[in-house]
Amino acid sequence: MEKISFVSEGGDKIELYVLEETRISGINYILVTESDDENEDAEVYILKDTSKSTEADAIYEFVEDDSELDAVAKVFSELLEDVEFR
């Protein structure tokens, strides 16, 4: 499982583990979790790449729009049949 590091707007370093990634309508989405233990129940989050093609680093934001979140969660649940979204 790939570990990636983020820096929050407040400057805090956050490390998350990528479970899956997909591209929908030209937007990259990643499904991440805080735990690298696949047997542990852990929160999962969906983030989308909001960076411009000219930016050197990717900028990801949590998906907060309920309609977008439901649609992307459905895609991820099909890709990873054993992941349950709540």
N, CA, C and O atoms as a Tinker XYZ file with bonds, in Angstrom:
   344  protein
     1  N      0.852000   -1.163000    0.000000    73     2
     2  CA     0.000000    0.000000    0.000000    64     1     3
     3  C      0.908000    1.240000    0.000000    63     2     4     5
     4  O      1.812000    1.356000    0.828000    81     3
     5  N      0.664000    2.132000   -0.908000    73     3     6
     6  CA     1.486000    3.333000   -1.031000    64     5     7
     7  C      1.128000    4.350000    0.049000    63     6     8     9
     8  O     -0.050000    4.620000    0.283000    81     7
     9  N      2.137000    4.912000    0.705000    73     7    10
    10  CA     1.926000    5.957000    1.703000    64     9    11
    11  C      2.251000    7.289000    1.061000    63    10    12    13
    12  O      3.290000    7.444000    0.419000    81    11
    13  N      1.359000    8.249000    1.236000    73    11    14
    14  CA     1.601000    9.586000    0.708000    64    13    15
    15  C      1.482000   10.593000    1.841000    63    14    16    17
    16  O      0.751000   10.381000    2.809000    81    15
    17  N      2.204000   11.678000    1.706000    73    15    18
    18  CA     2.199000   12.726000    2.723000    64    17    19
    19  C      1.542000   13.979000    2.164000    63    18    20    21
    20  O      1.757000   14.363000    1.014000    81    19
    21  N      0.749000   14.594000    3.001000    73    19    22
    22  CA     0.085000   15.844000    2.652000    64    21    23
    23  C      0.490000   16.892000    3.671000    63    22    24    25
    24  O      0.867000   16.570000    4.798000    81    23
    25  N      0.407000   18.138000    3.266000    73    23    26
    26  CA     0.584000   19.247000    4.194000    64    25    27
    27  C     -0.732000   20.006000    4.199000    63    26    28    29
    28  O     -1.188000   20.485000    3.161000    81    27
    29  N     -1.345000   20.113000    5.382000    73    27    30
    30  CA    -2.625000   20.800000    5.495000    64    29    31
    31  C     -2.428000   22.303000    5.327000    63    30    32    33
    32  O     -1.301000   22.798000    5.335000    81    31
    33  N     -3.526000   23.012000    5.177000    73    31    34
    34  CA    -3.445000   24.464000    5.047000    64    33    35
    35  C     -2.810000   25.079000    6.288000    63    34    36    37
    36  O     -2.203000   26.147000    6.211000    81    35
    37  N     -2.944000   24.415000    7.427000    73    35    38
    38  CA    -2.345000   24.888000    8.668000    64    37    39
    39  C     -0.879000   24.506000    8.814000    63    38    40    41
    40  O     -0.242000   24.881000    9.799000    81    39
    41  N     -0.328000   23.760000    7.843000    73    39    42
    42  CA     1.075000   23.377000    7.869000    64    41    43
    43  C      1.357000   22.036000    8.523000    63    42    44    45
    44  O      2.516000   21.638000    8.636000    81    43
    45  N      0.305000   21.322000    8.962000    73    43    46
    46  CA     0.492000   20.014000    9.582000    64    45    47
    47  C      0.743000   18.953000    8.518000    63    46    48    49
    48  O      0.145000   18.985000    7.443000    81    47
    49  N      1.633000   18.013000    8.828000    73    47    50
    50  CA     1.916000   16.902000    7.917000    64    49    51
    51  C      0.949000   15.764000    8.224000    63    50    52    53
    52  O      0.801000   15.359000    9.377000    81    51
    53  N      0.296000   15.256000    7.190000    73    51    54
    54  CA    -0.668000   14.167000    7.308000    64    53    55
    55  C     -0.195000   13.031000    6.412000    63    54    56    57
    56  O      0.097000   13.246000    5.235000    81    55
    57  N     -0.119000   11.821000    6.963000    73    55    58
    58  CA     0.266000   10.663000    6.162000    64    57    59
    59  C     -0.947000    9.752000    5.997000    63    58    60    61
    60  O     -1.597000    9.375000    6.972000    81    59
    61  N     -1.236000    9.408000    4.749000    73    59    62
    62  CA    -2.370000    8.549000    4.419000    64    61    63
    63  C     -1.888000    7.446000    3.490000    63    62    64    65
    64  O     -0.854000    7.569000    2.833000    81    63
    65  N     -2.661000    6.365000    3.451000    73    63    66
    66  CA    -2.336000    5.214000    2.618000    64    65    67
    67  C     -3.376000    5.101000    1.502000    63    66    68    69
    68  O     -4.580000    5.142000    1.753000    81    67
    69  N     -2.896000    4.960000    0.282000    73    67    70
    70  CA    -3.766000    4.899000   -0.890000    64    69    71
    71  C     -4.284000    3.476000   -1.065000    63    70    72    73
    72  O     -3.508000    2.533000   -1.219000    81    71
    73  N     -5.605000    3.339000   -1.040000    73    71    74
    74  CA    -6.243000    2.050000   -1.268000    64    73    75
    75  C     -6.520000    1.827000   -2.747000    63    74    76    77
    76  O     -6.374000    0.714000   -3.254000    81    75
    77  N     -6.922000    2.897000   -3.441000    73    75    78
    78  CA    -7.283000    2.790000   -4.859000    64    77    79
    79  C     -7.301000    4.192000   -5.442000    63    78    80    81
    80  O     -7.402000    5.182000   -4.717000    81    79
    81  N     -7.200000    4.261000   -6.761000    73    79    82
    82  CA    -7.342000    5.534000   -7.456000    64    81    83
    83  C     -8.107000    5.320000   -8.745000    63    82    84    85
    84  O     -8.105000    4.229000   -9.314000    81    83
    85  N     -8.761000    6.379000   -9.196000    73    83    86
    86  CA    -9.526000    6.300000  -10.436000    64    85    87
    87  C     -9.603000    7.690000  -11.054000    63    86    88    89
    88  O     -9.297000    8.694000  -10.412000    81    87
    89  N    -10.016000    7.722000  -12.306000    73    87    90
    90  CA   -10.186000    8.990000  -13.027000    64    89    91
    91  C    -11.604000    9.008000  -13.579000    63    90    92    93
    92  O    -12.012000    8.093000  -14.293000    81    91
    93  N    -12.349000   10.054000  -13.244000    73    91    94
    94  CA   -13.734000   10.189000  -13.689000    64    93    95
    95  C    -13.898000   11.583000  -14.295000    63    94    96    97
    96  O    -13.604000   12.589000  -13.650000    81    95
    97  N    -14.360000   11.629000  -15.518000    73    95    98
    98  CA   -14.585000   12.894000  -16.226000    64    97    99
    99  C    -13.361000   13.806000  -16.172000    63    98   100   101
   100  O    -13.489000   15.019000  -16.002000    81    99
   101  N    -12.179000   13.215000  -16.317000    73    99   102
   102  CA   -10.956000   13.993000  -16.353000    64   101   103
   103  C    -10.414000   14.426000  -14.996000    63   102   104   105
   104  O     -9.443000   15.180000  -14.931000    81   103
   105  N    -11.027000   13.959000  -13.915000    73   103   106
   106  CA   -10.580000   14.318000  -12.562000    64   105   107
   107  C    -10.050000   13.069000  -11.871000    63   106   108   109
   108  O    -10.701000   12.024000  -11.881000    81   107
   109  N     -8.867000   13.179000  -11.272000    73   107   110
   110  CA    -8.283000   12.068000  -10.530000    64   109   111
   111  C     -8.814000   12.058000   -9.101000    63   110   112   113
   112  O     -8.858000   13.089000   -8.430000    81   111
   113  N     -9.218000   10.871000   -8.650000    73   111   114
   114  CA    -9.702000   10.670000   -7.287000    64   113   115
   115  C     -8.866000    9.570000   -6.641000    63   114   116   117
   116  O     -8.453000    8.620000   -7.306000    81   115
   117  N     -8.620000    9.710000   -5.329000    73   115   118
   118  CA    -7.942000    8.650000   -4.595000    64   117   119
   119  C     -8.763000    8.296000   -3.356000    63   118   120   121
   120  O     -9.386000    9.152000   -2.726000    81   119
   121  N     -8.741000    7.027000   -3.039000    73   119   122
   122  CA    -9.378000    6.508000   -1.839000    64   121   123
   123  C     -8.253000    6.237000   -0.856000    63   122   124   125
   124  O     -7.358000    5.441000   -1.137000    81   123
   125  N     -8.294000    6.897000    0.297000    73   123   126
   126  CA    -7.198000    6.798000    1.257000    64   125   127
   127  C     -7.718000    6.428000    2.641000    63   126   128   129
   128  O     -8.905000    6.557000    2.941000    81   127
   129  N     -6.784000    5.962000    3.478000    73   127   130
   130  CA    -7.088000    5.639000    4.864000    64   129   131
   131  C     -5.895000    6.033000    5.725000    63   130   132   133
   132  O     -4.792000    6.233000    5.218000    81   131
   133  N     -6.125000    6.143000    7.029000    73   131   134
   134  CA    -5.050000    6.513000    7.955000    64   133   135
   135  C     -4.240000    5.300000    8.403000    63   134   136   137
   136  O     -3.152000    5.466000    8.955000    81   135
   137  N     -4.743000    4.084000    8.179000    73   135   138
   138  CA    -4.096000    2.877000    8.672000    64   137   139
   139  C     -3.557000    2.038000    7.521000    63   138   140   141
   140  O     -4.175000    1.938000    6.462000    81   139
   141  N     -2.387000    1.436000    7.753000    73   139   142
   142  CA    -1.830000    0.535000    6.736000    64   141   143
   143  C     -2.186000   -0.920000    7.026000    63   142   144   145
   144  O     -1.751000   -1.814000    6.301000    81   143
   145  N     -2.963000   -1.169000    8.066000    73   143   146
   146  CA    -3.393000   -2.518000    8.439000    64   145   147
   147  C     -4.723000   -2.816000    7.757000    63   146   148   149
   148  O     -5.761000   -2.281000    8.146000    81   147
   149  N     -4.684000   -3.678000    6.731000    73   147   150
   150  CA    -5.891000   -3.974000    5.955000    64   149   151
   151  C     -6.945000   -4.723000    6.763000    63   150   152   153
   152  O     -8.110000   -4.756000    6.367000    81   151
   153  N     -6.559000   -5.326000    7.889000    73   151   154
   154  CA    -7.504000   -6.071000    8.715000    64   153   155
   155  C     -8.178000   -5.196000    9.765000    63   154   156   157
   156  O     -9.100000   -5.644000   10.447000    81   155
   157  N     -7.732000   -3.973000    9.898000    73   155   158
   158  CA    -8.267000   -3.046000   10.889000    64   157   159
   159  C     -9.393000   -2.218000   10.280000    63   158   160   161
   160  O     -9.283000   -1.755000    9.145000    81   159
   161  N    -10.480000   -2.032000   11.035000    73   159   162
   162  CA   -11.527000   -1.120000   10.586000    64   161   163
   163  C    -10.987000    0.299000   10.714000    63   162   164   165
   164  O    -10.552000    0.711000   11.789000    81   163
   165  N    -11.017000    1.031000    9.632000    73   163   166
   166  CA   -10.484000    2.388000    9.638000    64   165   167
   167  C    -11.349000    3.276000    8.760000    63   166   168   169
   168  O    -12.025000    2.808000    7.844000    81   167
   169  N    -11.312000    4.542000    9.055000    73   167   170
   170  CA   -12.012000    5.516000    8.232000    64   169   171
   171  C    -11.350000    5.579000    6.855000    63   170   172   173
   172  O    -10.129000    5.472000    6.735000    81   171
   173  N    -12.164000    5.753000    5.832000    73   171   174
   174  CA   -11.630000    5.972000    4.493000    64   173   175
   175  C    -12.135000    7.327000    4.009000    63   174   176   177
   176  O    -13.210000    7.789000    4.393000    81   175
   177  N    -11.336000    7.938000    3.164000    73   175   178
   178  CA   -11.664000    9.262000    2.645000    64   177   179
   179  C    -11.470000    9.266000    1.142000    63   178   180   181
   180  O    -10.619000    8.551000    0.612000    81   179
   181  N    -12.258000   10.069000    0.466000    73   179   182
   182  CA   -12.102000   10.247000   -0.972000    64   181   183
   183  C    -11.606000   11.672000   -1.187000    63   182   184   185
   184  O    -12.205000   12.642000   -0.723000    81   183
   185  N    -10.491000   11.764000   -1.908000    73   183   186
   186  CA    -9.911000   13.061000   -2.228000    64   185   187
   187  C     -9.865000   13.219000   -3.731000    63   186   188   189
   188  O     -9.757000   12.239000   -4.468000    81   187
   189  N     -9.948000   14.469000   -4.183000    73   187   190
   190  CA    -9.847000   14.712000   -5.624000    64   189   191
   191  C     -8.711000   15.686000   -5.891000    63   190   192   193
   192  O     -8.425000   16.579000   -5.093000    81   191
   193  N     -8.080000   15.488000   -7.028000    73   191   194
   194  CA    -6.960000   16.317000   -7.458000    64   193   195
   195  C     -7.528000   17.610000   -8.035000    63   194   196   197
   196  O     -8.231000   17.595000   -9.045000    81   195
   197  N     -7.217000   18.723000   -7.381000    73   195   198
   198  CA    -7.709000   20.026000   -7.838000    64   197   199
   199  C     -6.592000   20.887000   -8.414000    63   198   200   201
   200  O     -6.794000   22.068000   -8.698000    81   199
   201  N     -5.406000   20.291000   -8.588000    73   199   202
   202  CA    -4.269000   21.067000   -9.093000    64   201   203
   203  C     -4.398000   21.316000  -10.589000    63   202   204   205
   204  O     -5.059000   20.577000  -11.319000    81   203
   205  N     -3.747000   22.373000  -11.006000    73   203   206
   206  CA    -3.687000   22.693000  -12.426000    64   205   207
   207  C     -2.508000   21.934000  -13.046000    63   206   208   209
   208  O     -1.564000   21.570000  -12.345000    81   207
   209  N     -2.566000   21.702000  -14.336000    73   207   210
   210  CA    -1.513000   20.937000  -15.007000    64   209   211
   211  C     -0.158000   21.629000  -14.936000    63   210   212   213
   212  O      0.874000   20.983000  -15.123000    81   211
   213  N     -0.143000   22.925000  -14.672000    73   211   214
   214  CA     1.113000   23.672000  -14.602000    64   213   215
   215  C      1.767000   23.595000  -13.216000    63   214   216   217
   216  O      2.911000   24.018000  -13.053000    81   215
   217  N      1.057000   23.063000  -12.222000    73   215   218
   218  CA     1.594000   22.992000  -10.867000    64   217   219
   219  C      2.477000   21.753000  -10.705000    63   218   220   221
   220  O      2.140000   20.672000  -11.187000    81   219
   221  N      3.600000   21.923000  -10.027000    73   219   222
   222  CA     4.557000   20.826000   -9.852000    64   221   223
   223  C      4.028000   19.755000   -8.910000    63   222   224   225
   224  O      4.242000   18.565000   -9.142000    81   223
   225  N      3.340000   20.167000   -7.849000    73   223   226
   226  CA     2.806000   19.223000   -6.869000    64   225   227
   227  C      1.297000   19.097000   -7.024000    63   226   228   229
   228  O      0.601000   20.060000   -7.350000    81   227
   229  N      0.816000   17.896000   -6.784000    73   227   230
   230  CA    -0.631000   17.674000   -6.834000    64   229   231
   231  C     -1.279000   18.293000   -5.609000    63   230   232   233
   232  O     -0.718000   18.253000   -4.514000    81   231
   233  N     -2.440000   18.855000   -5.792000    73   231   234
   234  CA    -3.217000   19.421000   -4.696000    64   233   235
   235  C     -4.501000   18.610000   -4.595000    63   234   236   237
   236  O     -5.296000   18.564000   -5.533000    81   235
   237  N     -4.694000   17.969000   -3.440000    73   235   238
   238  CA    -5.878000   17.154000   -3.221000    64   237   239
   239  C     -6.754000   17.788000   -2.160000    63   238   240   241
   240  O     -6.263000   18.351000   -1.182000    81   239
   241  N     -8.060000   17.689000   -2.368000    73   239   242
   242  CA    -9.039000   18.175000   -1.401000    64   241   243
   243  C    -10.022000   17.054000   -1.103000    63   242   244   245
   244  O    -10.309000   16.224000   -1.966000    81   243
   245  N    -10.536000   17.034000    0.121000    73   243   246
   246  CA   -11.562000   16.063000    0.483000    64   245   247
   247  C    -12.822000   16.353000   -0.323000    63   246   248   249
   248  O    -13.216000   17.510000   -0.472000    81   247
   249  N    -13.450000   15.307000   -0.840000    73   247   250
   250  CA   -14.712000   15.467000   -1.556000    64   249   251
   251  C    -15.796000   15.674000   -0.507000    63   250   252   253
   252  O    -16.011000   14.811000    0.345000    81   251
   253  N    -16.474000   16.805000   -0.564000    73   251   254
   254  CA   -17.488000   17.141000    0.435000    64   253   255
   255  C    -18.896000   17.224000   -0.141000    63   254   256   257
   256  O    -19.875000   17.108000    0.596000    81   255
   257  N    -19.008000   17.424000   -1.453000    73   255   258
   258  CA   -20.319000   17.486000   -2.090000    64   257   259
   259  C    -20.955000   16.098000   -2.042000    63   258   260   261
   260  O    -20.377000   15.129000   -2.536000    81   259
   261  N    -22.152000   16.003000   -1.444000    73   259   262
   262  CA   -22.789000   14.698000   -1.242000    64   261   263
   263  C    -23.048000   13.941000   -2.538000    63   262   264   265
   264  O    -22.844000   12.728000   -2.586000    81   263
   265  N    -23.487000   14.620000   -3.579000    73   263   266
   266  CA   -23.761000   13.947000   -4.856000    64   265   267
   267  C    -22.481000   13.402000   -5.472000    63   266   268   269
   268  O    -22.445000   12.265000   -5.942000    81   267
   269  N    -21.439000   14.209000   -5.467000    73   267   270
   270  CA   -20.148000   13.779000   -6.007000    64   269   271
   271  C    -19.576000   12.641000   -5.163000    63   270   272   273
   272  O    -19.050000   11.666000   -5.700000    81   271
   273  N    -19.682000   12.769000   -3.847000    73   271   274
   274  CA   -19.170000   11.740000   -2.947000    64   273   275
   275  C    -19.873000   10.408000   -3.181000    63   274   276   277
   276  O    -19.219000    9.366000   -3.234000    81   275
   277  N    -21.192000   10.428000   -3.320000    73   275   278
   278  CA   -21.946000    9.194000   -3.564000    64   277   279
   279  C    -21.551000    8.546000   -4.887000    63   278   280   281
   280  O    -21.387000    7.328000   -4.959000    81   279
   281  N    -21.398000    9.353000   -5.927000    73   279   282
   282  CA   -21.053000    8.818000   -7.250000    64   281   283
   283  C    -19.657000    8.203000   -7.251000    63   282   284   285
   284  O    -19.459000    7.114000   -7.790000    81   283
   285  N    -18.697000    8.889000   -6.655000    73   283   286
   286  CA   -17.325000    8.385000   -6.641000    64   285   287
   287  C    -17.213000    7.176000   -5.711000    63   286   288   289
   288  O    -16.493000    6.225000   -6.016000    81   287
   289  N    -17.921000    7.208000   -4.580000    73   287   290
   290  CA   -17.911000    6.069000   -3.655000    64   289   291
   291  C    -18.448000    4.817000   -4.340000    63   290   292   293
   292  O    -17.959000    3.715000   -4.093000    81   291
   293  N    -19.441000    4.981000   -5.193000    73   291   294
   294  CA   -19.989000    3.838000   -5.921000    64   293   295
   295  C    -18.933000    3.231000   -6.844000    63   294   296   297
   296  O    -18.823000    2.009000   -6.941000    81   295
   297  N    -18.167000    4.068000   -7.513000    73   295   298
   298  CA   -17.098000    3.578000   -8.396000    64   297   299
   299  C    -16.054000    2.832000   -7.575000    63   298   300   301
   300  O    -15.633000    1.738000   -7.951000    81   299
   301  N    -15.633000    3.418000   -6.457000    73   299   302
   302  CA   -14.636000    2.755000   -5.620000    64   301   303
   303  C    -15.164000    1.450000   -5.028000    63   302   304   305
   304  O    -14.412000    0.484000   -4.901000    81   303
   305  N    -16.434000    1.408000   -4.668000    73   303   306
   306  CA   -16.978000    0.167000   -4.103000    64   305   307
   307  C    -17.007000   -0.943000   -5.144000    63   306   308   309
   308  O    -16.884000   -2.118000   -4.796000    81   307
   309  N    -17.167000   -0.587000   -6.421000    73   307   310
   310  CA   -17.103000   -1.589000   -7.481000    64   309   311
   311  C    -15.662000   -2.046000   -7.713000    63   310   312   313
   312  O    -15.423000   -3.215000   -8.014000    81   311
   313  N    -14.702000   -1.125000   -7.574000    73   311   314
   314  CA   -13.301000   -1.484000   -7.753000    64   313   315
   315  C    -12.784000   -2.342000   -6.599000    63   314   316   317
   316  O    -11.967000   -3.241000   -6.799000    81   315
   317  N    -13.264000   -2.056000   -5.401000    73   315   318
   318  CA   -12.839000   -2.779000   -4.198000    64   317   319
   319  C    -14.076000   -3.357000   -3.529000    63   318   320   321
   320  O    -14.681000   -2.712000   -2.673000    81   319
   321  N    -14.443000   -4.537000   -3.905000    73   319   322
   322  CA   -15.692000   -5.126000   -3.431000    64   321   323
   323  C    -15.755000   -5.297000   -1.924000    63   322   324   325
   324  O    -16.850000   -5.339000   -1.364000    81   323
   325  N    -14.599000   -5.399000   -1.237000    73   323   326
   326  CA   -14.604000   -5.657000    0.204000    64   325   327
   327  C    -14.577000   -4.373000    1.041000    63   326   328   329
   328  O    -14.507000   -4.458000    2.267000    81   327
   329  N    -14.629000   -3.197000    0.425000    73   327   330
   330  CA   -14.639000   -1.944000    1.169000    64   329   331
   331  C    -16.074000   -1.493000    1.369000    63   330   332   333
   332  O    -16.850000   -1.416000    0.416000    81   331
   333  N    -16.419000   -1.196000    2.603000    73   331   334
   334  CA   -17.773000   -0.732000    2.914000    64   333   335
   335  C    -17.724000    0.750000    3.236000    63   334   336   337
   336  O    -16.958000    1.184000    4.096000    81   335
   337  N    -18.557000    1.532000    2.534000    73   335   338
   338  CA   -18.615000    2.976000    2.753000    64   337   339
   339  C    -19.783000    3.288000    3.657000    63   338   340   341
   340  O    -20.890000    2.789000    3.452000    81   339
   341  N    -19.539000    4.114000    4.655000    73   339   342
   342  CA   -20.617000    4.516000    5.583000    64   341   343
   343  C    -20.808000    6.002000    5.538000    63   342   344
   344  O    -21.664000    6.536000    6.243000    81   343
